[in-house]
Amino acid sequence: MLDHRLVDGYSANMFIAAWADITRSITPSMIPSFERSYLAPRSPTVYSPLIDNVFAPFVPPSNPDNINLSEEEEEEEDDEYILINRIYYVKGEQLKNLQLLASENGCRRSKLVAFTSFLWREVALSMEESGEYNEACNVVVTVDGRRRLSEEEGEKKEKLMASHFGNVLSMPYGSKKPQELKEMSLSNVATVVQEFLQSATTKEHFLDIIDWVEDQKPRPLISKAFATGEMSFSVSAGQRFETMDQIDFGLGKLTFGSCHVPSERKDCFC
């Protein structure tokens, strides 16, 4: 189980890769760093109000109306939610075609931006078909801050941040109604995705997060998109994770790996 209060996907992958090396009596290629001094907040803390558009203090859900539900009524309520884990294989050529469509406005978009734009619009269309056309559809794209925080800090800081074991994520998001996304071309949707991503890809943004989190302690935090109660899903590229053909637990190289979302989770993750 991965808990983002402790680690992010990058750290979990670092652990799995090291675990595989140790089972074969090999020294892990990357020794995790638990040094926290280089993630210390500034004094005094200072941050942009834009951080409030990314994270929010977590408020536990309260359902006083459900306290006295019978077991049968609880089962009926649970039946409203059906969790499905699906695995899709997308060919490289299809991603390239999406990238071309997403870049039609003259700005070249990455495969991540192109895929996220396509998925966002498809989810919105499914909402409209089910009659939820007036509700918001939110897409979150996780951004790793390790490389950003080591910018212009020298090779030593770069190596320390690359091996940092913990959570160094930002979770910017976009919000549109299904009808809005339906009327937009893929390239226009990609422009929206690029815009909300752009604000979360700077060193200053992650320094702001460190200071903001310091001022929020000890309150737990949550992605703003998931705090709204609206339809929200997140996309994570995992481009810097250890590739499957490098992980071997002694039984041969892995050929496939994926994530599992527990049944108690109600959010959507891709």
N, C-alpha and C positions, 0 to 999 in steps of 0.2 A: 504494500500500500504506500503510495506517495502522498505526503502531506506537504502542501506548499508553504506551511508555516515554518518548515525546516529546510526543504530542498526543492529544487526545480528539476525539470526533465534532464537538463544537462548534467546535474550532479548525480541523479539516479543512474544515468548512463555511465558516468565515470565509475560508480560503484560496481555496476554489472561487469564492466570491462575489467576492472581490477580483480573482481571475484573470479572471473574466468581465468585470468593470468595466474592467480594464486593456486587454483585447483591443479594447474599444470606445473607448479613450483617455479613459476617465472615471476621476476620482479615486475610489478605493474609499470607500464610505460609512463603513467602520470601519477605522481604521488599527490593526493589531495591536500590542499592547504586550508587550515581552519583559522588562519590569521584574520582578525577582524579590524585591526587598526587602520587599514587602508580603506575601510568602509565607514570610518567614523564621521559623524555629522559635523558640519561647520559650526563655529561659535562666533556670533549667535547664528541660530538656524535661519535660513532664508529660502523661500521657494515661491515659484509662480503659482497663482491661483488656478492655473490650468491643471494642476495635479488633482484638483477636486473633480475633474472630468475623467479621471482614470481610475482612482480608487476612492473608497468610502469606508467609514467605520462599519463593522459588521454588527447588525442587530439580529439576534436569534429570532426566527419566526415564531409567532404566538398564534395558536389556534384554539382560543377558549371555547369555541362552539363544538370542538371535536372531543372535549374532555370526557363526556359521558356517552360517547358512541358505543354501541354494542359491537361485538366481534364481526357480526354479519354486516353491519353498516360500514365498519372500517374496511372490510374486504371489498365492498361495493365501491368505496371511495378509491381504494388502491387500484381497482380495475380501470379507472379512468386513465391511468398512466401505464403505458407499455414501453418498456425500455428495450431497444434493439441495438445490438452491436453488429455492424456490417463492415466487411472488408472489400474494397474495390481495387482493382488493378487498372491503373491509368497508364497507357502507353506514352512513351516520350513524344511520339509524333503528335498525339492528341494535345499534350501540354504545349507543344510548340504552336499548334493551331490556335489554342486559347490565348497564348501570348501575343500572337499576331493580331487577333481580334481586339485584345485589350490595348494594343498599341496603335490602333487606327487613328487616334487623334494627333499623331505625330510624336508622342512621347513614349519611348520604349519602357515597357513595364516588365518587372521580373516575373518568373513563373509563379512564385508565391502570390504576388499581387493578382495575377491573372486568374489563378485557381480560386483564390478567396473571393474575387469579384463574381466569378461564375457560380460558386456555391451559394453566396449570399443571395443572388438573384433567384436561384432555384428554390431555396428555402422560402423566400418571400412569395414566390408564385404558388408554392404548396399551401402557404397560409391563406392566400387569397381564395384558392379553390375550396378551402374548408370554411370559408366565411369569415376569416379573421383579417379582412382587408383594412380595418381601421386601427389595428394594433401595430405597435412598433416591432421591427425586426432588427436585432442588434448582432453585429459580428465583431468578435474580439480577435486580435492578432497578437500573439505573445512576442515580445522583443527581449533578447538577451542583452544585458548591459555590460558584460565582462569586457568585451573589446572596446566599447564606448568609454568606460571608466578608465581604461589604460591609455587612451589617446594622448600623445605628446608627453607621456610619463616615462619613456624609456623601456628598454627590453626587460629589465628586472620586473617592473610593475606589470608588464604585459604577460610574463610567464606566471606571476603570482595570481593574476586575475584569471588566466586560462585554467589554473588548477583550483580555483576557489570552490569550496564545497559549501553550498547553501542555496539561497534563493536570490537571484539578481535579475528579476523579471519586471518588465513593465507590461501593462495590458491595455493599450489604447483600443478604442472601439468606435464604430460608426453606427448610426441609428437612422433608419428610414422606414416608411410605411410600405407595404407590399406594392401598392399602386404606383408609388414613386419609382421603385426599382423596376417595375414592369415596363414603364415608359422610357427607361434609360437604355442606351446601348451599352454593350459590355465595356467599351473604352471609357464611357462616362462614369460607369460604376467604378472602374479601375482608378479613375482620377480621384474619386471620393476616398477610396481605400488608401491611395498614396498620400493624400492630404492628412488623414488622421494618423497614419503611420509616421509621416515625416516628423511630426512634433515629438515623437518618442524615440528618435534614433540619434540623439545628441548626448554628449557628455553632461551638459548642463541639466538635461532632463533627469538623468539618473542621480546626479548630486542633489537635485531638488527632492527626489523620492526619498533619499537617505535622510534628509533633514525633516521632511514631512512625517515619515514613519517615526522618527525620534520624538516628535511633538505629539504623536497619537498614542504612544505607549501608555499603559499596557493593553489598550483596546485592540482586539483583533480586527483585521482589515479584509476587504473583499473588493473584487473588481466592480467598478461602478455599474457596468452593464448587467451583471448578475444580481445587483442589489435592487434593481428596478422592478423585478417581478415580471418583466416583459420577456418575450421570446428571445433568447440569447444563445449563441453558440460560439465556440472559440476554435481557432485554427492555429496549429503549431507546426512549423516546418521540420524542426529537428535536423537541420542541415549540418550542424556541427557535432552531431552525435557520432559515436563509434559506428562504423559501418558493419553490417552483418558478417561480411567475409573476413573480419578481423577478430571476431569474438569466437572463442573455442573453449569449451568446458572440458575438453579431453575426449569428446565423443565425435569430433569433427566440427568444421565450420558451420555456424548457423546460416540458414538460407532465408529465414523469415522471422520477423519479430513485430509485435504490435502491442497496443495498449488495450486494457480492459477497463470499462467504466462500471463500478459496483452498482447493484440494483437500487441502493438507497439514494444514489445521486439522481437529481432531476435535470441537471444541466446537460448540454450537448457538447461533445468534444471531437474534433477531427484532427 
